[in-house]
Amino acid sequence: MSRFPFPRVGGPLYLGIMLVCCCSSQARTYDRPAGNSSQSRSVVVARHAVVATSHPLAAQAGLDVLQAGGNAADAAITTCAVLGVVEPMSCGIGGDLFLIYWDHKTQKLYGLNASGRSPRAISRQKILDRGLREIPDEGPLSWSVPGCVSGWEALRSRFGTRSLAELLAPAVTTAREGFPLSEIVAASWHSSVPALQRWPDSAATYLIDGRAPHFGEVFQNPRLAASLQRIADGGATTFYQGTIAKEIVAFSQSHDGYLSEQDFADHTAEWVDPVSTNYRGYDVWELPPNGQGLAALQMLNILKDFDIASMGPGSPQYLHLLIEAKRLAFADRARYYADPALANVPVEALISDTYAARQRSRIRRDRAAESVPHGDPRLQHGDTVYLTVVDNQRNCCSMIQSIYYSFGSQVVPGEVGFAMQNRGALFTLEDEHPNRLEPHKRPFHTIIPAMVTKRGRPWLVFGVMGGDMQPQGHVQVLVNLIDFGMNVQAAGDAARVRHYGSATPTGRPESGVGRVVVESGISDETIASLKALGHQVERGRGGFGGYQAILVDDQHGTLHGGSESRKDGAAVGY
């Protein structure tokens, strides 16, 4: 297939679209619907297609694909590849990928788990023999096989219409020619300098004379451009069986790691069936473990028998229920979520209405629980990127990709031009826990894409980035949309809360009430009421996620795009 034209990222078409979708932030005094006073910009409305993600250059690259005749799968791959160039601390081909896809032709939902597995040569005892009590966050011991490239190829080969070479061309060009740093990306890059300086290849790839590039400065990554070009020329097998894999393995083995060429050659992405619950007539879809999407469904199941709409957004009554539901769901997350290939995860029981009723009965309306042990469903027999694309045929892609910590493991192996993820750090060394470290096993994952259908058709394609914030963010956004009637932009802009507890995927039960951090839009009166209920509450900045969404308006035949102001991104459409 011949290469189809892509308008250059940052060219005239991009500028024209950005005047529409971003400059509205200067018009905040315009009248808004009731309850939407905090909305940062207007909803982007388009007839044909929309891309929404956390960086405008990536969103525009995806839109270019759509306007050139590609579909949602094609545009998602291009958008993801460009994000790996312009937000390297958050994502890239050294990380994993998950997605949910609605195929217009078959009228079905499909899930893809493109997360990698631990080395076959690793074991808990080998880690303990080094005097370690947990897997370190930094360095090759935290590595698992990166699944991102396999995810691109699985999506492209099943639903795409373009070659990988065509779809990666914008990312190759952007890495080679360079791109200007946006504000939030520049700030994150700067905070990672000390860690990058500890690894010579990381410093050579991502630092300029030992410093991070500045906001507005053009940064080039020729090493990444070369790796992407190899993949474009030779396909996904080049990554897993060619020079890139060999270079990563050589670095791992020379730095006391365990990855082998066989680990790369054995890697496969897996198509899975999404799981769902019904919330007030809307079917909310997530992926099953090894991710944490079940937590969002569990929270919604607990909340759906309460009259949330009457409580109002930001009210202490609603936030108390939200926090307690989160604590119950995360206690189960810490106990049960793991790789289903090597652990018995009771998925259906955890998201059943019967179990939700039992969990709901554990909530006191007048007091925060002092501790929240996990339930037993069997009794009843900081860094990620998210993108969403809907095309003119109404194919829908909800995709999330990450290398976990900022710059992942902090390590760029050799001259590959990208950092390796540190997802292996989410394994536990506890012998009896389902998420225990074992050879050739997928670790627990925090990244979760989502989709909502109504009457069997897509209604909302969305995600919220941010580690443990993701299920909490999913639920808050859906409550804003469904219970409080906000539009797709206001639902993401509205002030959020985040609960920090001690329940972790390593199996430790939660003790104490944990800590609730709230954004500035939550009133002093609400904070005082939550404290009176026993919650430990404080104001904070950052850590509240990054939301992107596209709402499918079948009544008018249009698409509504939302991209929240906590990130540099944009929703763009035509």
C-alpha positions in Angstrom: 0.0 0.0 0.0 1.4 3.4 -0.9 2.1 6.0 1.8 -0.8 8.3 2.3 -0.2 12.0 3.0 0.1 13.3 6.5 0.0 17.1 7.0 3.1 17.9 9.1 2.5 18.0 12.9 2.2 21.7 13.9 1.3 22.9 10.4 -1.5 25.2 9.3 -4.3 22.6 9.8 -3.2 22.0 13.4 -3.2 25.8 14.1 -6.6 26.2 12.7 -8.1 23.5 14.8 -6.4 24.7 17.9 -8.0 28.1 17.5 -11.3 26.4 17.7 -10.7 24.0 20.6 -8.2 25.7 22.9 -8.6 29.4 22.6 -12.0 29.1 24.2 -10.1 29.0 27.5 -9.9 32.8 27.1 -13.6 33.1 27.1 -14.4 31.7 30.6 -16.9 34.5 31.3 -19.3 33.1 28.7 -22.5 31.7 30.1 -22.3 28.1 30.9 -25.0 25.6 31.8 -25.9 25.5 35.5 -23.3 23.8 37.6 -20.6 24.1 35.0 -18.9 27.3 36.3 -15.6 25.5 36.6 -15.6 24.4 33.0 -12.2 25.4 31.4 -13.2 25.4 27.8 -16.0 24.6 25.5 -16.9 21.1 24.4 -15.4 20.3 21.0 -18.3 19.3 18.7 -17.6 17.6 15.3 -19.7 15.7 12.8 -17.2 13.2 11.5 -14.4 12.2 13.9 -12.7 13.3 17.1 -9.3 12.5 18.8 -8.7 13.5 22.4 -5.5 13.0 24.3 -3.0 14.7 26.6 -0.8 16.4 24.1 -2.1 18.5 21.1 0.7 17.4 18.7 -0.4 13.8 19.2 -4.1 14.6 18.9 -3.4 16.4 15.6 -1.3 13.5 14.3 -4.3 11.2 14.9 -6.7 13.6 13.3 -4.5 13.8 10.2 -4.8 10.0 9.8 -8.6 10.2 10.0 -8.8 13.0 7.5 -6.6 11.0 5.1 -9.0 8.1 5.2 -7.8 6.0 8.1 -10.1 4.7 10.8 -10.1 4.8 14.6 -7.6 1.9 14.9 -5.2 3.6 12.5 -5.5 7.0 14.3 -5.0 5.5 17.7 -1.7 3.8 16.8 -0.4 7.1 15.3 -1.5 9.1 18.3 0.0 6.6 20.7 3.3 6.6 18.8 3.6 10.4 18.8 2.7 10.5 22.5 5.7 8.3 23.1 7.9 10.9 21.5 6.4 14.1 23.0 5.7 12.6 26.5 8.5 10.2 27.0 8.3 10.3 30.8 4.8 8.9 30.6 4.7 6.3 27.8 6.6 4.8 24.9 7.6 1.5 23.3 9.3 0.5 26.5 5.9 0.1 28.2 2.6 -1.7 28.0 -0.8 -1.0 26.4 -4.5 -1.9 27.0 -7.5 -0.9 24.9 -11.2 -1.4 24.3 -12.4 -1.2 20.7 -15.9 -1.0 19.3 -16.1 -2.3 15.8 -18.8 -0.8 13.7 -18.9 -3.7 11.3 -19.5 -6.4 13.8 -21.3 -4.2 16.4 -19.2 -5.7 19.1 -16.7 -4.7 21.8 -13.2 -6.1 21.9 -10.6 -5.9 24.6 -6.8 -6.1 24.2 -4.3 -6.8 26.9 -0.8 -6.0 25.6 1.0 -6.1 28.9 4.3 -8.0 29.2 5.5 -10.8 31.4 8.3 -11.2 33.9 11.5 -12.9 32.8 11.5 -16.7 32.9 14.8 -16.7 34.9 13.5 -14.5 37.7 12.2 -15.8 41.1 11.3 -14.4 44.5 14.2 -16.2 46.0 16.7 -14.6 43.7 15.4 -11.2 44.7 15.6 -12.1 48.4 19.1 -13.5 48.0 20.2 -10.0 47.1 19.1 -8.7 50.4 16.0 -7.1 49.0 12.6 -7.2 50.6 10.7 -5.8 47.6 11.4 -5.3 43.9 13.1 -1.9 43.4 11.3 0.8 41.5 14.5 1.6 39.5 16.8 -0.4 37.3 16.5 -3.7 35.3 15.1 -5.8 38.2 11.8 -3.9 37.7 11.6 -4.8 34.0 9.0 -6.9 32.3 8.8 -7.4 28.5 7.3 -4.3 26.9 3.9 -5.0 25.3 3.2 -1.7 23.5 4.5 -2.6 20.0 2.6 -6.0 20.1 -0.5 -4.0 20.9 -0.1 -1.8 18.0 0.3 -4.7 15.6 -2.6 -6.7 17.1 -4.9 -3.7 16.7 -3.7 -2.8 13.2 -3.9 -6.4 11.9 -7.4 -6.9 13.2 -9.1 -3.6 12.6 -6.6 -1.2 10.9 -6.5 -0.2 7.2 -2.9 1.1 6.9 0.6 -0.3 7.2 2.6 0.1 10.3 5.2 2.1 8.3 2.5 4.7 7.4 1.1 4.9 10.9 4.6 5.4 12.5 5.8 8.0 10.0 4.6 11.0 12.0 6.3 9.8 15.2 9.6 9.1 13.3 9.5 12.6 11.8 8.7 14.2 15.2 11.5 12.4 16.9 14.0 13.2 14.2 13.1 16.8 13.6 12.2 17.6 17.2 9.2 19.1 19.0 8.8 22.1 21.4 8.1 21.1 25.0 4.7 22.0 26.5 4.4 23.3 30.0 3.3 20.3 32.0 5.7 18.0 30.1 8.6 20.4 30.7 7.8 20.4 34.4 7.7 16.6 34.7 10.9 16.3 32.7 12.7 18.7 35.0 11.7 16.8 38.1 13.3 13.6 36.7 16.7 15.0 36.1 18.5 13.5 39.2 17.2 10.0 38.3 18.2 10.2 34.7 21.6 11.5 35.6 22.3 8.2 37.4 22.2 6.2 34.1 24.6 7.3 31.3 22.4 6.1 28.5 19.3 7.8 30.0 21.2 11.1 30.3 22.6 10.8 26.8 19.1 10.3 25.5 17.0 12.7 27.5 19.2 15.4 28.9 21.0 18.3 27.2 24.4 19.0 28.8 23.0 17.3 32.0 19.8 19.4 32.1 16.2 18.8 31.0 15.0 20.7 28.0 13.0 23.9 28.8 9.4 24.8 28.1 9.3 25.9 24.5 12.7 24.4 23.6 12.8 22.0 20.7 14.0 18.6 21.6 15.2 15.9 19.2 15.5 12.2 19.9 17.4 10.7 16.9 17.9 7.4 18.7 14.2 6.9 19.2 13.6 7.9 15.6 15.9 5.1 14.5 14.2 2.5 16.7 10.7 3.6 15.4 12.0 3.4 11.8 13.3 -0.1 12.4 9.8 -1.1 13.6 8.2 0.7 10.7 10.4 -1.1 8.2 10.4 -4.6 9.7 7.1 -4.8 11.7 6.5 -5.7 15.3 8.8 -8.8 15.0 11.7 -6.5 14.6 11.1 -5.2 18.1 10.8 -8.7 19.7 13.3 -10.7 17.6 15.6 -8.1 16.1 18.3 -5.6 17.2 16.1 -3.7 19.7 15.4 -6.8 21.8 19.0 -7.9 21.6 20.2 -4.5 22.8 17.8 -4.5 25.7 18.8 -8.0 26.7 22.5 -7.3 26.5 22.0 -4.3 28.8 19.9 -6.3 31.2 22.4 -9.1 31.5 25.3 -6.7 32.0 23.4 -5.0 34.8 22.3 -8.1 36.8 18.9 -8.3 35.1 17.1 -11.4 34.0 15.4 -10.6 30.6 16.5 -13.0 27.8 15.9 -13.0 24.0 13.6 -15.9 24.6 11.4 -13.7 26.8 11.0 -11.3 24.0 10.4 -14.0 21.3 7.7 -15.6 23.5 5.7 -12.4 24.1 2.1 -12.2 22.9 -0.7 -9.7 23.3 -4.1 -11.2 24.2 -7.6 -10.4 23.0 -9.9 -10.5 26.0 -13.6 -10.0 26.7 -14.4 -6.7 28.5 -16.5 -6.9 31.7 -19.3 -4.6 32.7 -21.9 -3.5 35.2 -25.0 -1.5 34.6 -25.2 1.9 36.3 -28.5 3.7 36.0 -29.2 2.3 32.5 -25.6 2.7 31.2 -23.4 -0.3 30.7 -19.9 0.6 31.9 -17.1 -1.6 30.3 -13.7 -2.2 31.7 -11.0 -4.9 31.1 -10.5 -7.8 33.5 -7.4 -8.3 35.6 -4.4 -8.1 35.5 -5.6 -4.5 35.5 -7.7 -2.6 38.1 -10.8 -1.9 36.0 -12.9 -4.1 38.3 -12.4 -1.5 41.1 -14.3 1.1 39.1 -17.2 -1.4 38.5 -17.2 -2.4 42.2 -17.4 1.2 43.3 -20.3 1.9 40.8 -22.2 -1.2 42.0 -21.9 0.0 45.6 -23.0 3.6 44.8 -25.9 2.8 42.5 -28.5 2.2 45.2 -27.9 5.6 46.7 -29.7 8.7 45.5 -26.5 10.5 44.5 -28.2 13.1 42.2 -30.1 14.6 45.2 -26.9 15.1 47.1 -25.2 17.4 44.5 -21.7 17.6 43.2 -19.0 18.3 45.9 -21.4 17.5 48.7 -20.1 15.8 51.9 -22.8 13.2 51.7 -21.8 12.1 48.2 -18.0 12.3 48.8 -18.3 10.3 52.0 -20.1 7.5 50.1 -17.5 7.7 47.2 -14.6 7.5 49.6 -16.0 4.5 51.5 -16.9 2.7 48.3 -13.3 3.2 47.1 -11.9 1.8 50.3 -14.0 -1.3 50.0 -13.1 -1.8 46.3 -9.4 -1.2 46.9 -9.3 -3.7 49.8 -10.5 -6.3 47.3 -8.1 -5.1 44.7 -5.2 -5.6 47.1 -6.4 -9.2 47.8 -7.6 -10.6 44.6 -6.4 -8.7 41.4 -3.6 -10.6 39.6 -2.7 -12.3 36.3 -5.7 -14.6 35.7 -3.4 -17.0 33.8 -1.6 -17.9 37.1 -4.2 -16.9 39.7 -7.9 -17.6 40.4 -9.5 -14.1 40.2 -13.2 -14.3 41.1 -14.2 -11.7 38.5 -17.9 -12.4 38.2 -18.4 -12.6 41.9 -16.6 -9.4 42.6 -18.8 -7.4 40.3 -22.1 -9.1 41.1 -25.1 -7.2 42.5 -25.3 -9.7 45.4 -21.8 -9.0 46.5 -22.3 -5.2 46.0 -25.3 -5.3 48.3 -23.2 -7.0 51.0 -20.4 -4.5 50.6 -22.8 -1.6 50.6 -24.2 -2.7 54.0 -20.7 -2.2 55.5 -20.9 1.6 54.9 -22.0 3.8 57.8 -23.6 7.0 56.6 -22.5 8.8 59.8 -18.9 7.7 60.2 -15.8 6.7 58.2 -14.8 3.1 58.9 -11.7 2.8 61.1 -10.4 -0.1 59.0 -11.5 -1.8 55.8 -10.5 -5.5 55.4 -11.2 -7.1 52.1 -14.5 -8.8 51.5 -15.1 -12.5 50.4 -17.1 -12.7 47.2 -16.8 -16.5 47.3 -19.3 -16.6 50.2 -22.0 -16.3 47.6 -20.7 -19.2 45.5 3.6 10.1 38.4 2.7 8.2 34.8 0.4 7.2 31.9 -1.1 8.6 28.7 -4.7 8.0 27.6 -6.2 8.6 24.2 -9.6 8.1 22.6 -10.6 8.1 19.0 -14.1 7.9 17.3 -14.2 7.9 13.5 -16.8 8.7 10.9 -18.1 5.1 10.9 -18.3 5.3 14.7 -15.6 2.8 15.3 -14.4 3.7 18.8 -11.0 3.2 20.4 -10.3 3.6 24.1 -6.5 3.2 24.6 -4.1 3.6 27.5 -0.4 3.3 27.5 2.3 3.7 30.2 5.8 3.1 31.4 4.5 3.4 35.0 6.8 5.9 37.0 8.0 9.0 35.3 10.5 7.7 32.8 9.6 4.2 34.1 12.6 2.4 35.5 14.7 5.5 34.7 16.8 3.3 32.4 17.4 3.7 28.7 19.2 0.5 27.7 22.0 1.4 25.2 21.0 3.5 22.2 17.4 2.4 21.8 16.2 5.9 22.6 13.4 5.0 25.1 13.1 4.2 28.8 12.0 0.8 29.9 9.0 0.5 32.2 9.2 -0.6 35.8 5.9 -2.6 36.0 7.7 -5.5 37.6 7.9 -3.4 40.8 4.2 -4.1 41.3 4.8 -7.8 42.0 4.8 -8.8 45.7 7.4 -11.2 47.2 4.8 -12.7 49.5 4.6 -16.4 48.8 0.8 -16.8 49.2 -0.4 -13.7 47.4 -2.0 -14.1 43.9 0.1 -11.2 42.6 3.4 -12.8 43.8 6.4 -12.6 41.6 6.7 -15.7 39.4 8.5 -16.4 36.1 6.7 -15.5 32.8 3.8 -13.7 34.7 2.1 -10.4 34.1 2.2 -8.0 37.1 -0.8 -6.2 38.5 -1.5 -3.1 36.4 -3.0 0.3 37.2 -3.8 1.4 33.6 -7.4 0.9 32.5 -9.3 2.1 29.4 -13.1 2.4 29.6 -16.2 2.6 27.5 -19.9 3.1 28.2 -22.7 1.8 26.0 -26.4 2.6 26.1 -29.0 0.3 24.5 -26.1 -1.7 22.9 -24.3 1.2 21.2 -21.3 3.4 22.2 -22.2 6.4 24.3 -18.9 7.4 26.0 -15.3 6.5 25.2 -13.1 7.7 28.0 -10.3 7.3 30.5 -8.6 8.9 33.4 -4.8 8.6 33.9 -3.0 8.5 37.2 -2.2 5.2 38.9 -4.5 4.5 41.8 -6.5 7.6 40.8 -7.8 5.9 37.7 -10.8 3.9 39.2 -11.6 6.8 41.5 -11.5 9.2 38.5 -13.6 6.9 36.3 -16.4 6.8 38.9 -16.3 10.6 39.6 -16.5 11.4 35.9 -19.4 9.0 35.4 -21.3 10.3 38.4 -20.8 13.9 37.0 -22.2 12.9 33.7 -25.0 10.5 34.7 -26.1 11.7 38.1 -25.3 15.4 37.9 -26.0 16.0 34.2 -22.7 17.7 33.3 -21.4 17.8 29.8 -18.4 15.9 28.7 -16.0 18.8 29.3 -17.4 19.9 32.7 -17.4 16.3 33.9 -13.6 16.2 33.6 -13.0 19.8 34.8 -15.0 19.4 38.0 -13.1 19.3 41.3 -12.0 15.8 42.3 -11.0 14.0 45.5 -8.4 11.3 45.8 -8.2 8.8 48.7 -4.8 7.5 49.6 -4.9 4.3 51.7 -2.5 1.5 52.6 -4.3 -1.2 50.6 -1.9 -2.1 47.9 -1.5 -4.9 45.3 1.1 -6.4 47.6 -1.7 -7.7 49.8 -1.4 -5.5 52.9 -4.8 -4.7 54.3 -5.9 -1.2 54.9 -5.6 0.1 58.4 -6.9 3.5 59.5 -9.0 5.8 57.4 -6.3 6.9 55.1 -5.9 10.3 53.7 -8.3 12.3 51.4 -6.8 15.0 49.2 -9.2 17.4 47.6 -8.9 20.0 44.8 -9.6 23.7 45.3 -13.1 23.5 44.0 -14.2 21.5 47.1 -15.6 23.9 49.7 -14.4 24.5 53.2 -17.8 23.5 54.5 -17.6 20.2 52.8 -14.1 19.6 54.1 -15.3 20.4 57.6 -18.2 18.0 57.3 -15.9 15.1 56.0 -13.6 15.7 58.9 -16.6 15.5 61.3 -17.3 12.1 59.8 -13.8 10.9 60.7 -12.0 11.4 57.4 -8.5 12.9 57.3 -8.8 15.6 54.6 -6.4 18.1 53.2 -6.1 20.3 50.1 -3.6 19.4 47.4 -2.4 20.0 43.9 -1.6 17.3 41.4 -2.2 13.6 41.4 -5.9 13.9 40.3 -5.5 12.2 37.0 -5.8 13.3 33.4 -9.2 12.8 31.7 -10.0 12.5 28.0 -13.4 11.6 26.5 -15.6 11.5 23.5 -19.4 11.3 23.8 -21.4 9.9 20.9 -24.5 12.0 20.4 -26.7 9.8 18.2 -29.6 12.2 18.4 -27.8 14.9 16.5 -25.3 12.7 14.7 -22.3 14.5 16.3 -19.4 13.8 18.6 -18.5 15.7 21.8 -14.9 15.9 22.8 -13.5 16.7 26.2 -9.9 17.2 27.3 -9.4 18.4 30.9 -7.2 21.4 31.9 -5.0 19.4 34.2 -3.0 18.2 31.1 -1.5 20.0 28.1 -3.9 18.1 25.7 -6.7 18.8 23.4 -9.8 17.3 21.8 -9.7 17.9 18.0 -12.2 17.0 15.3 -13.6 17.7 11.9 
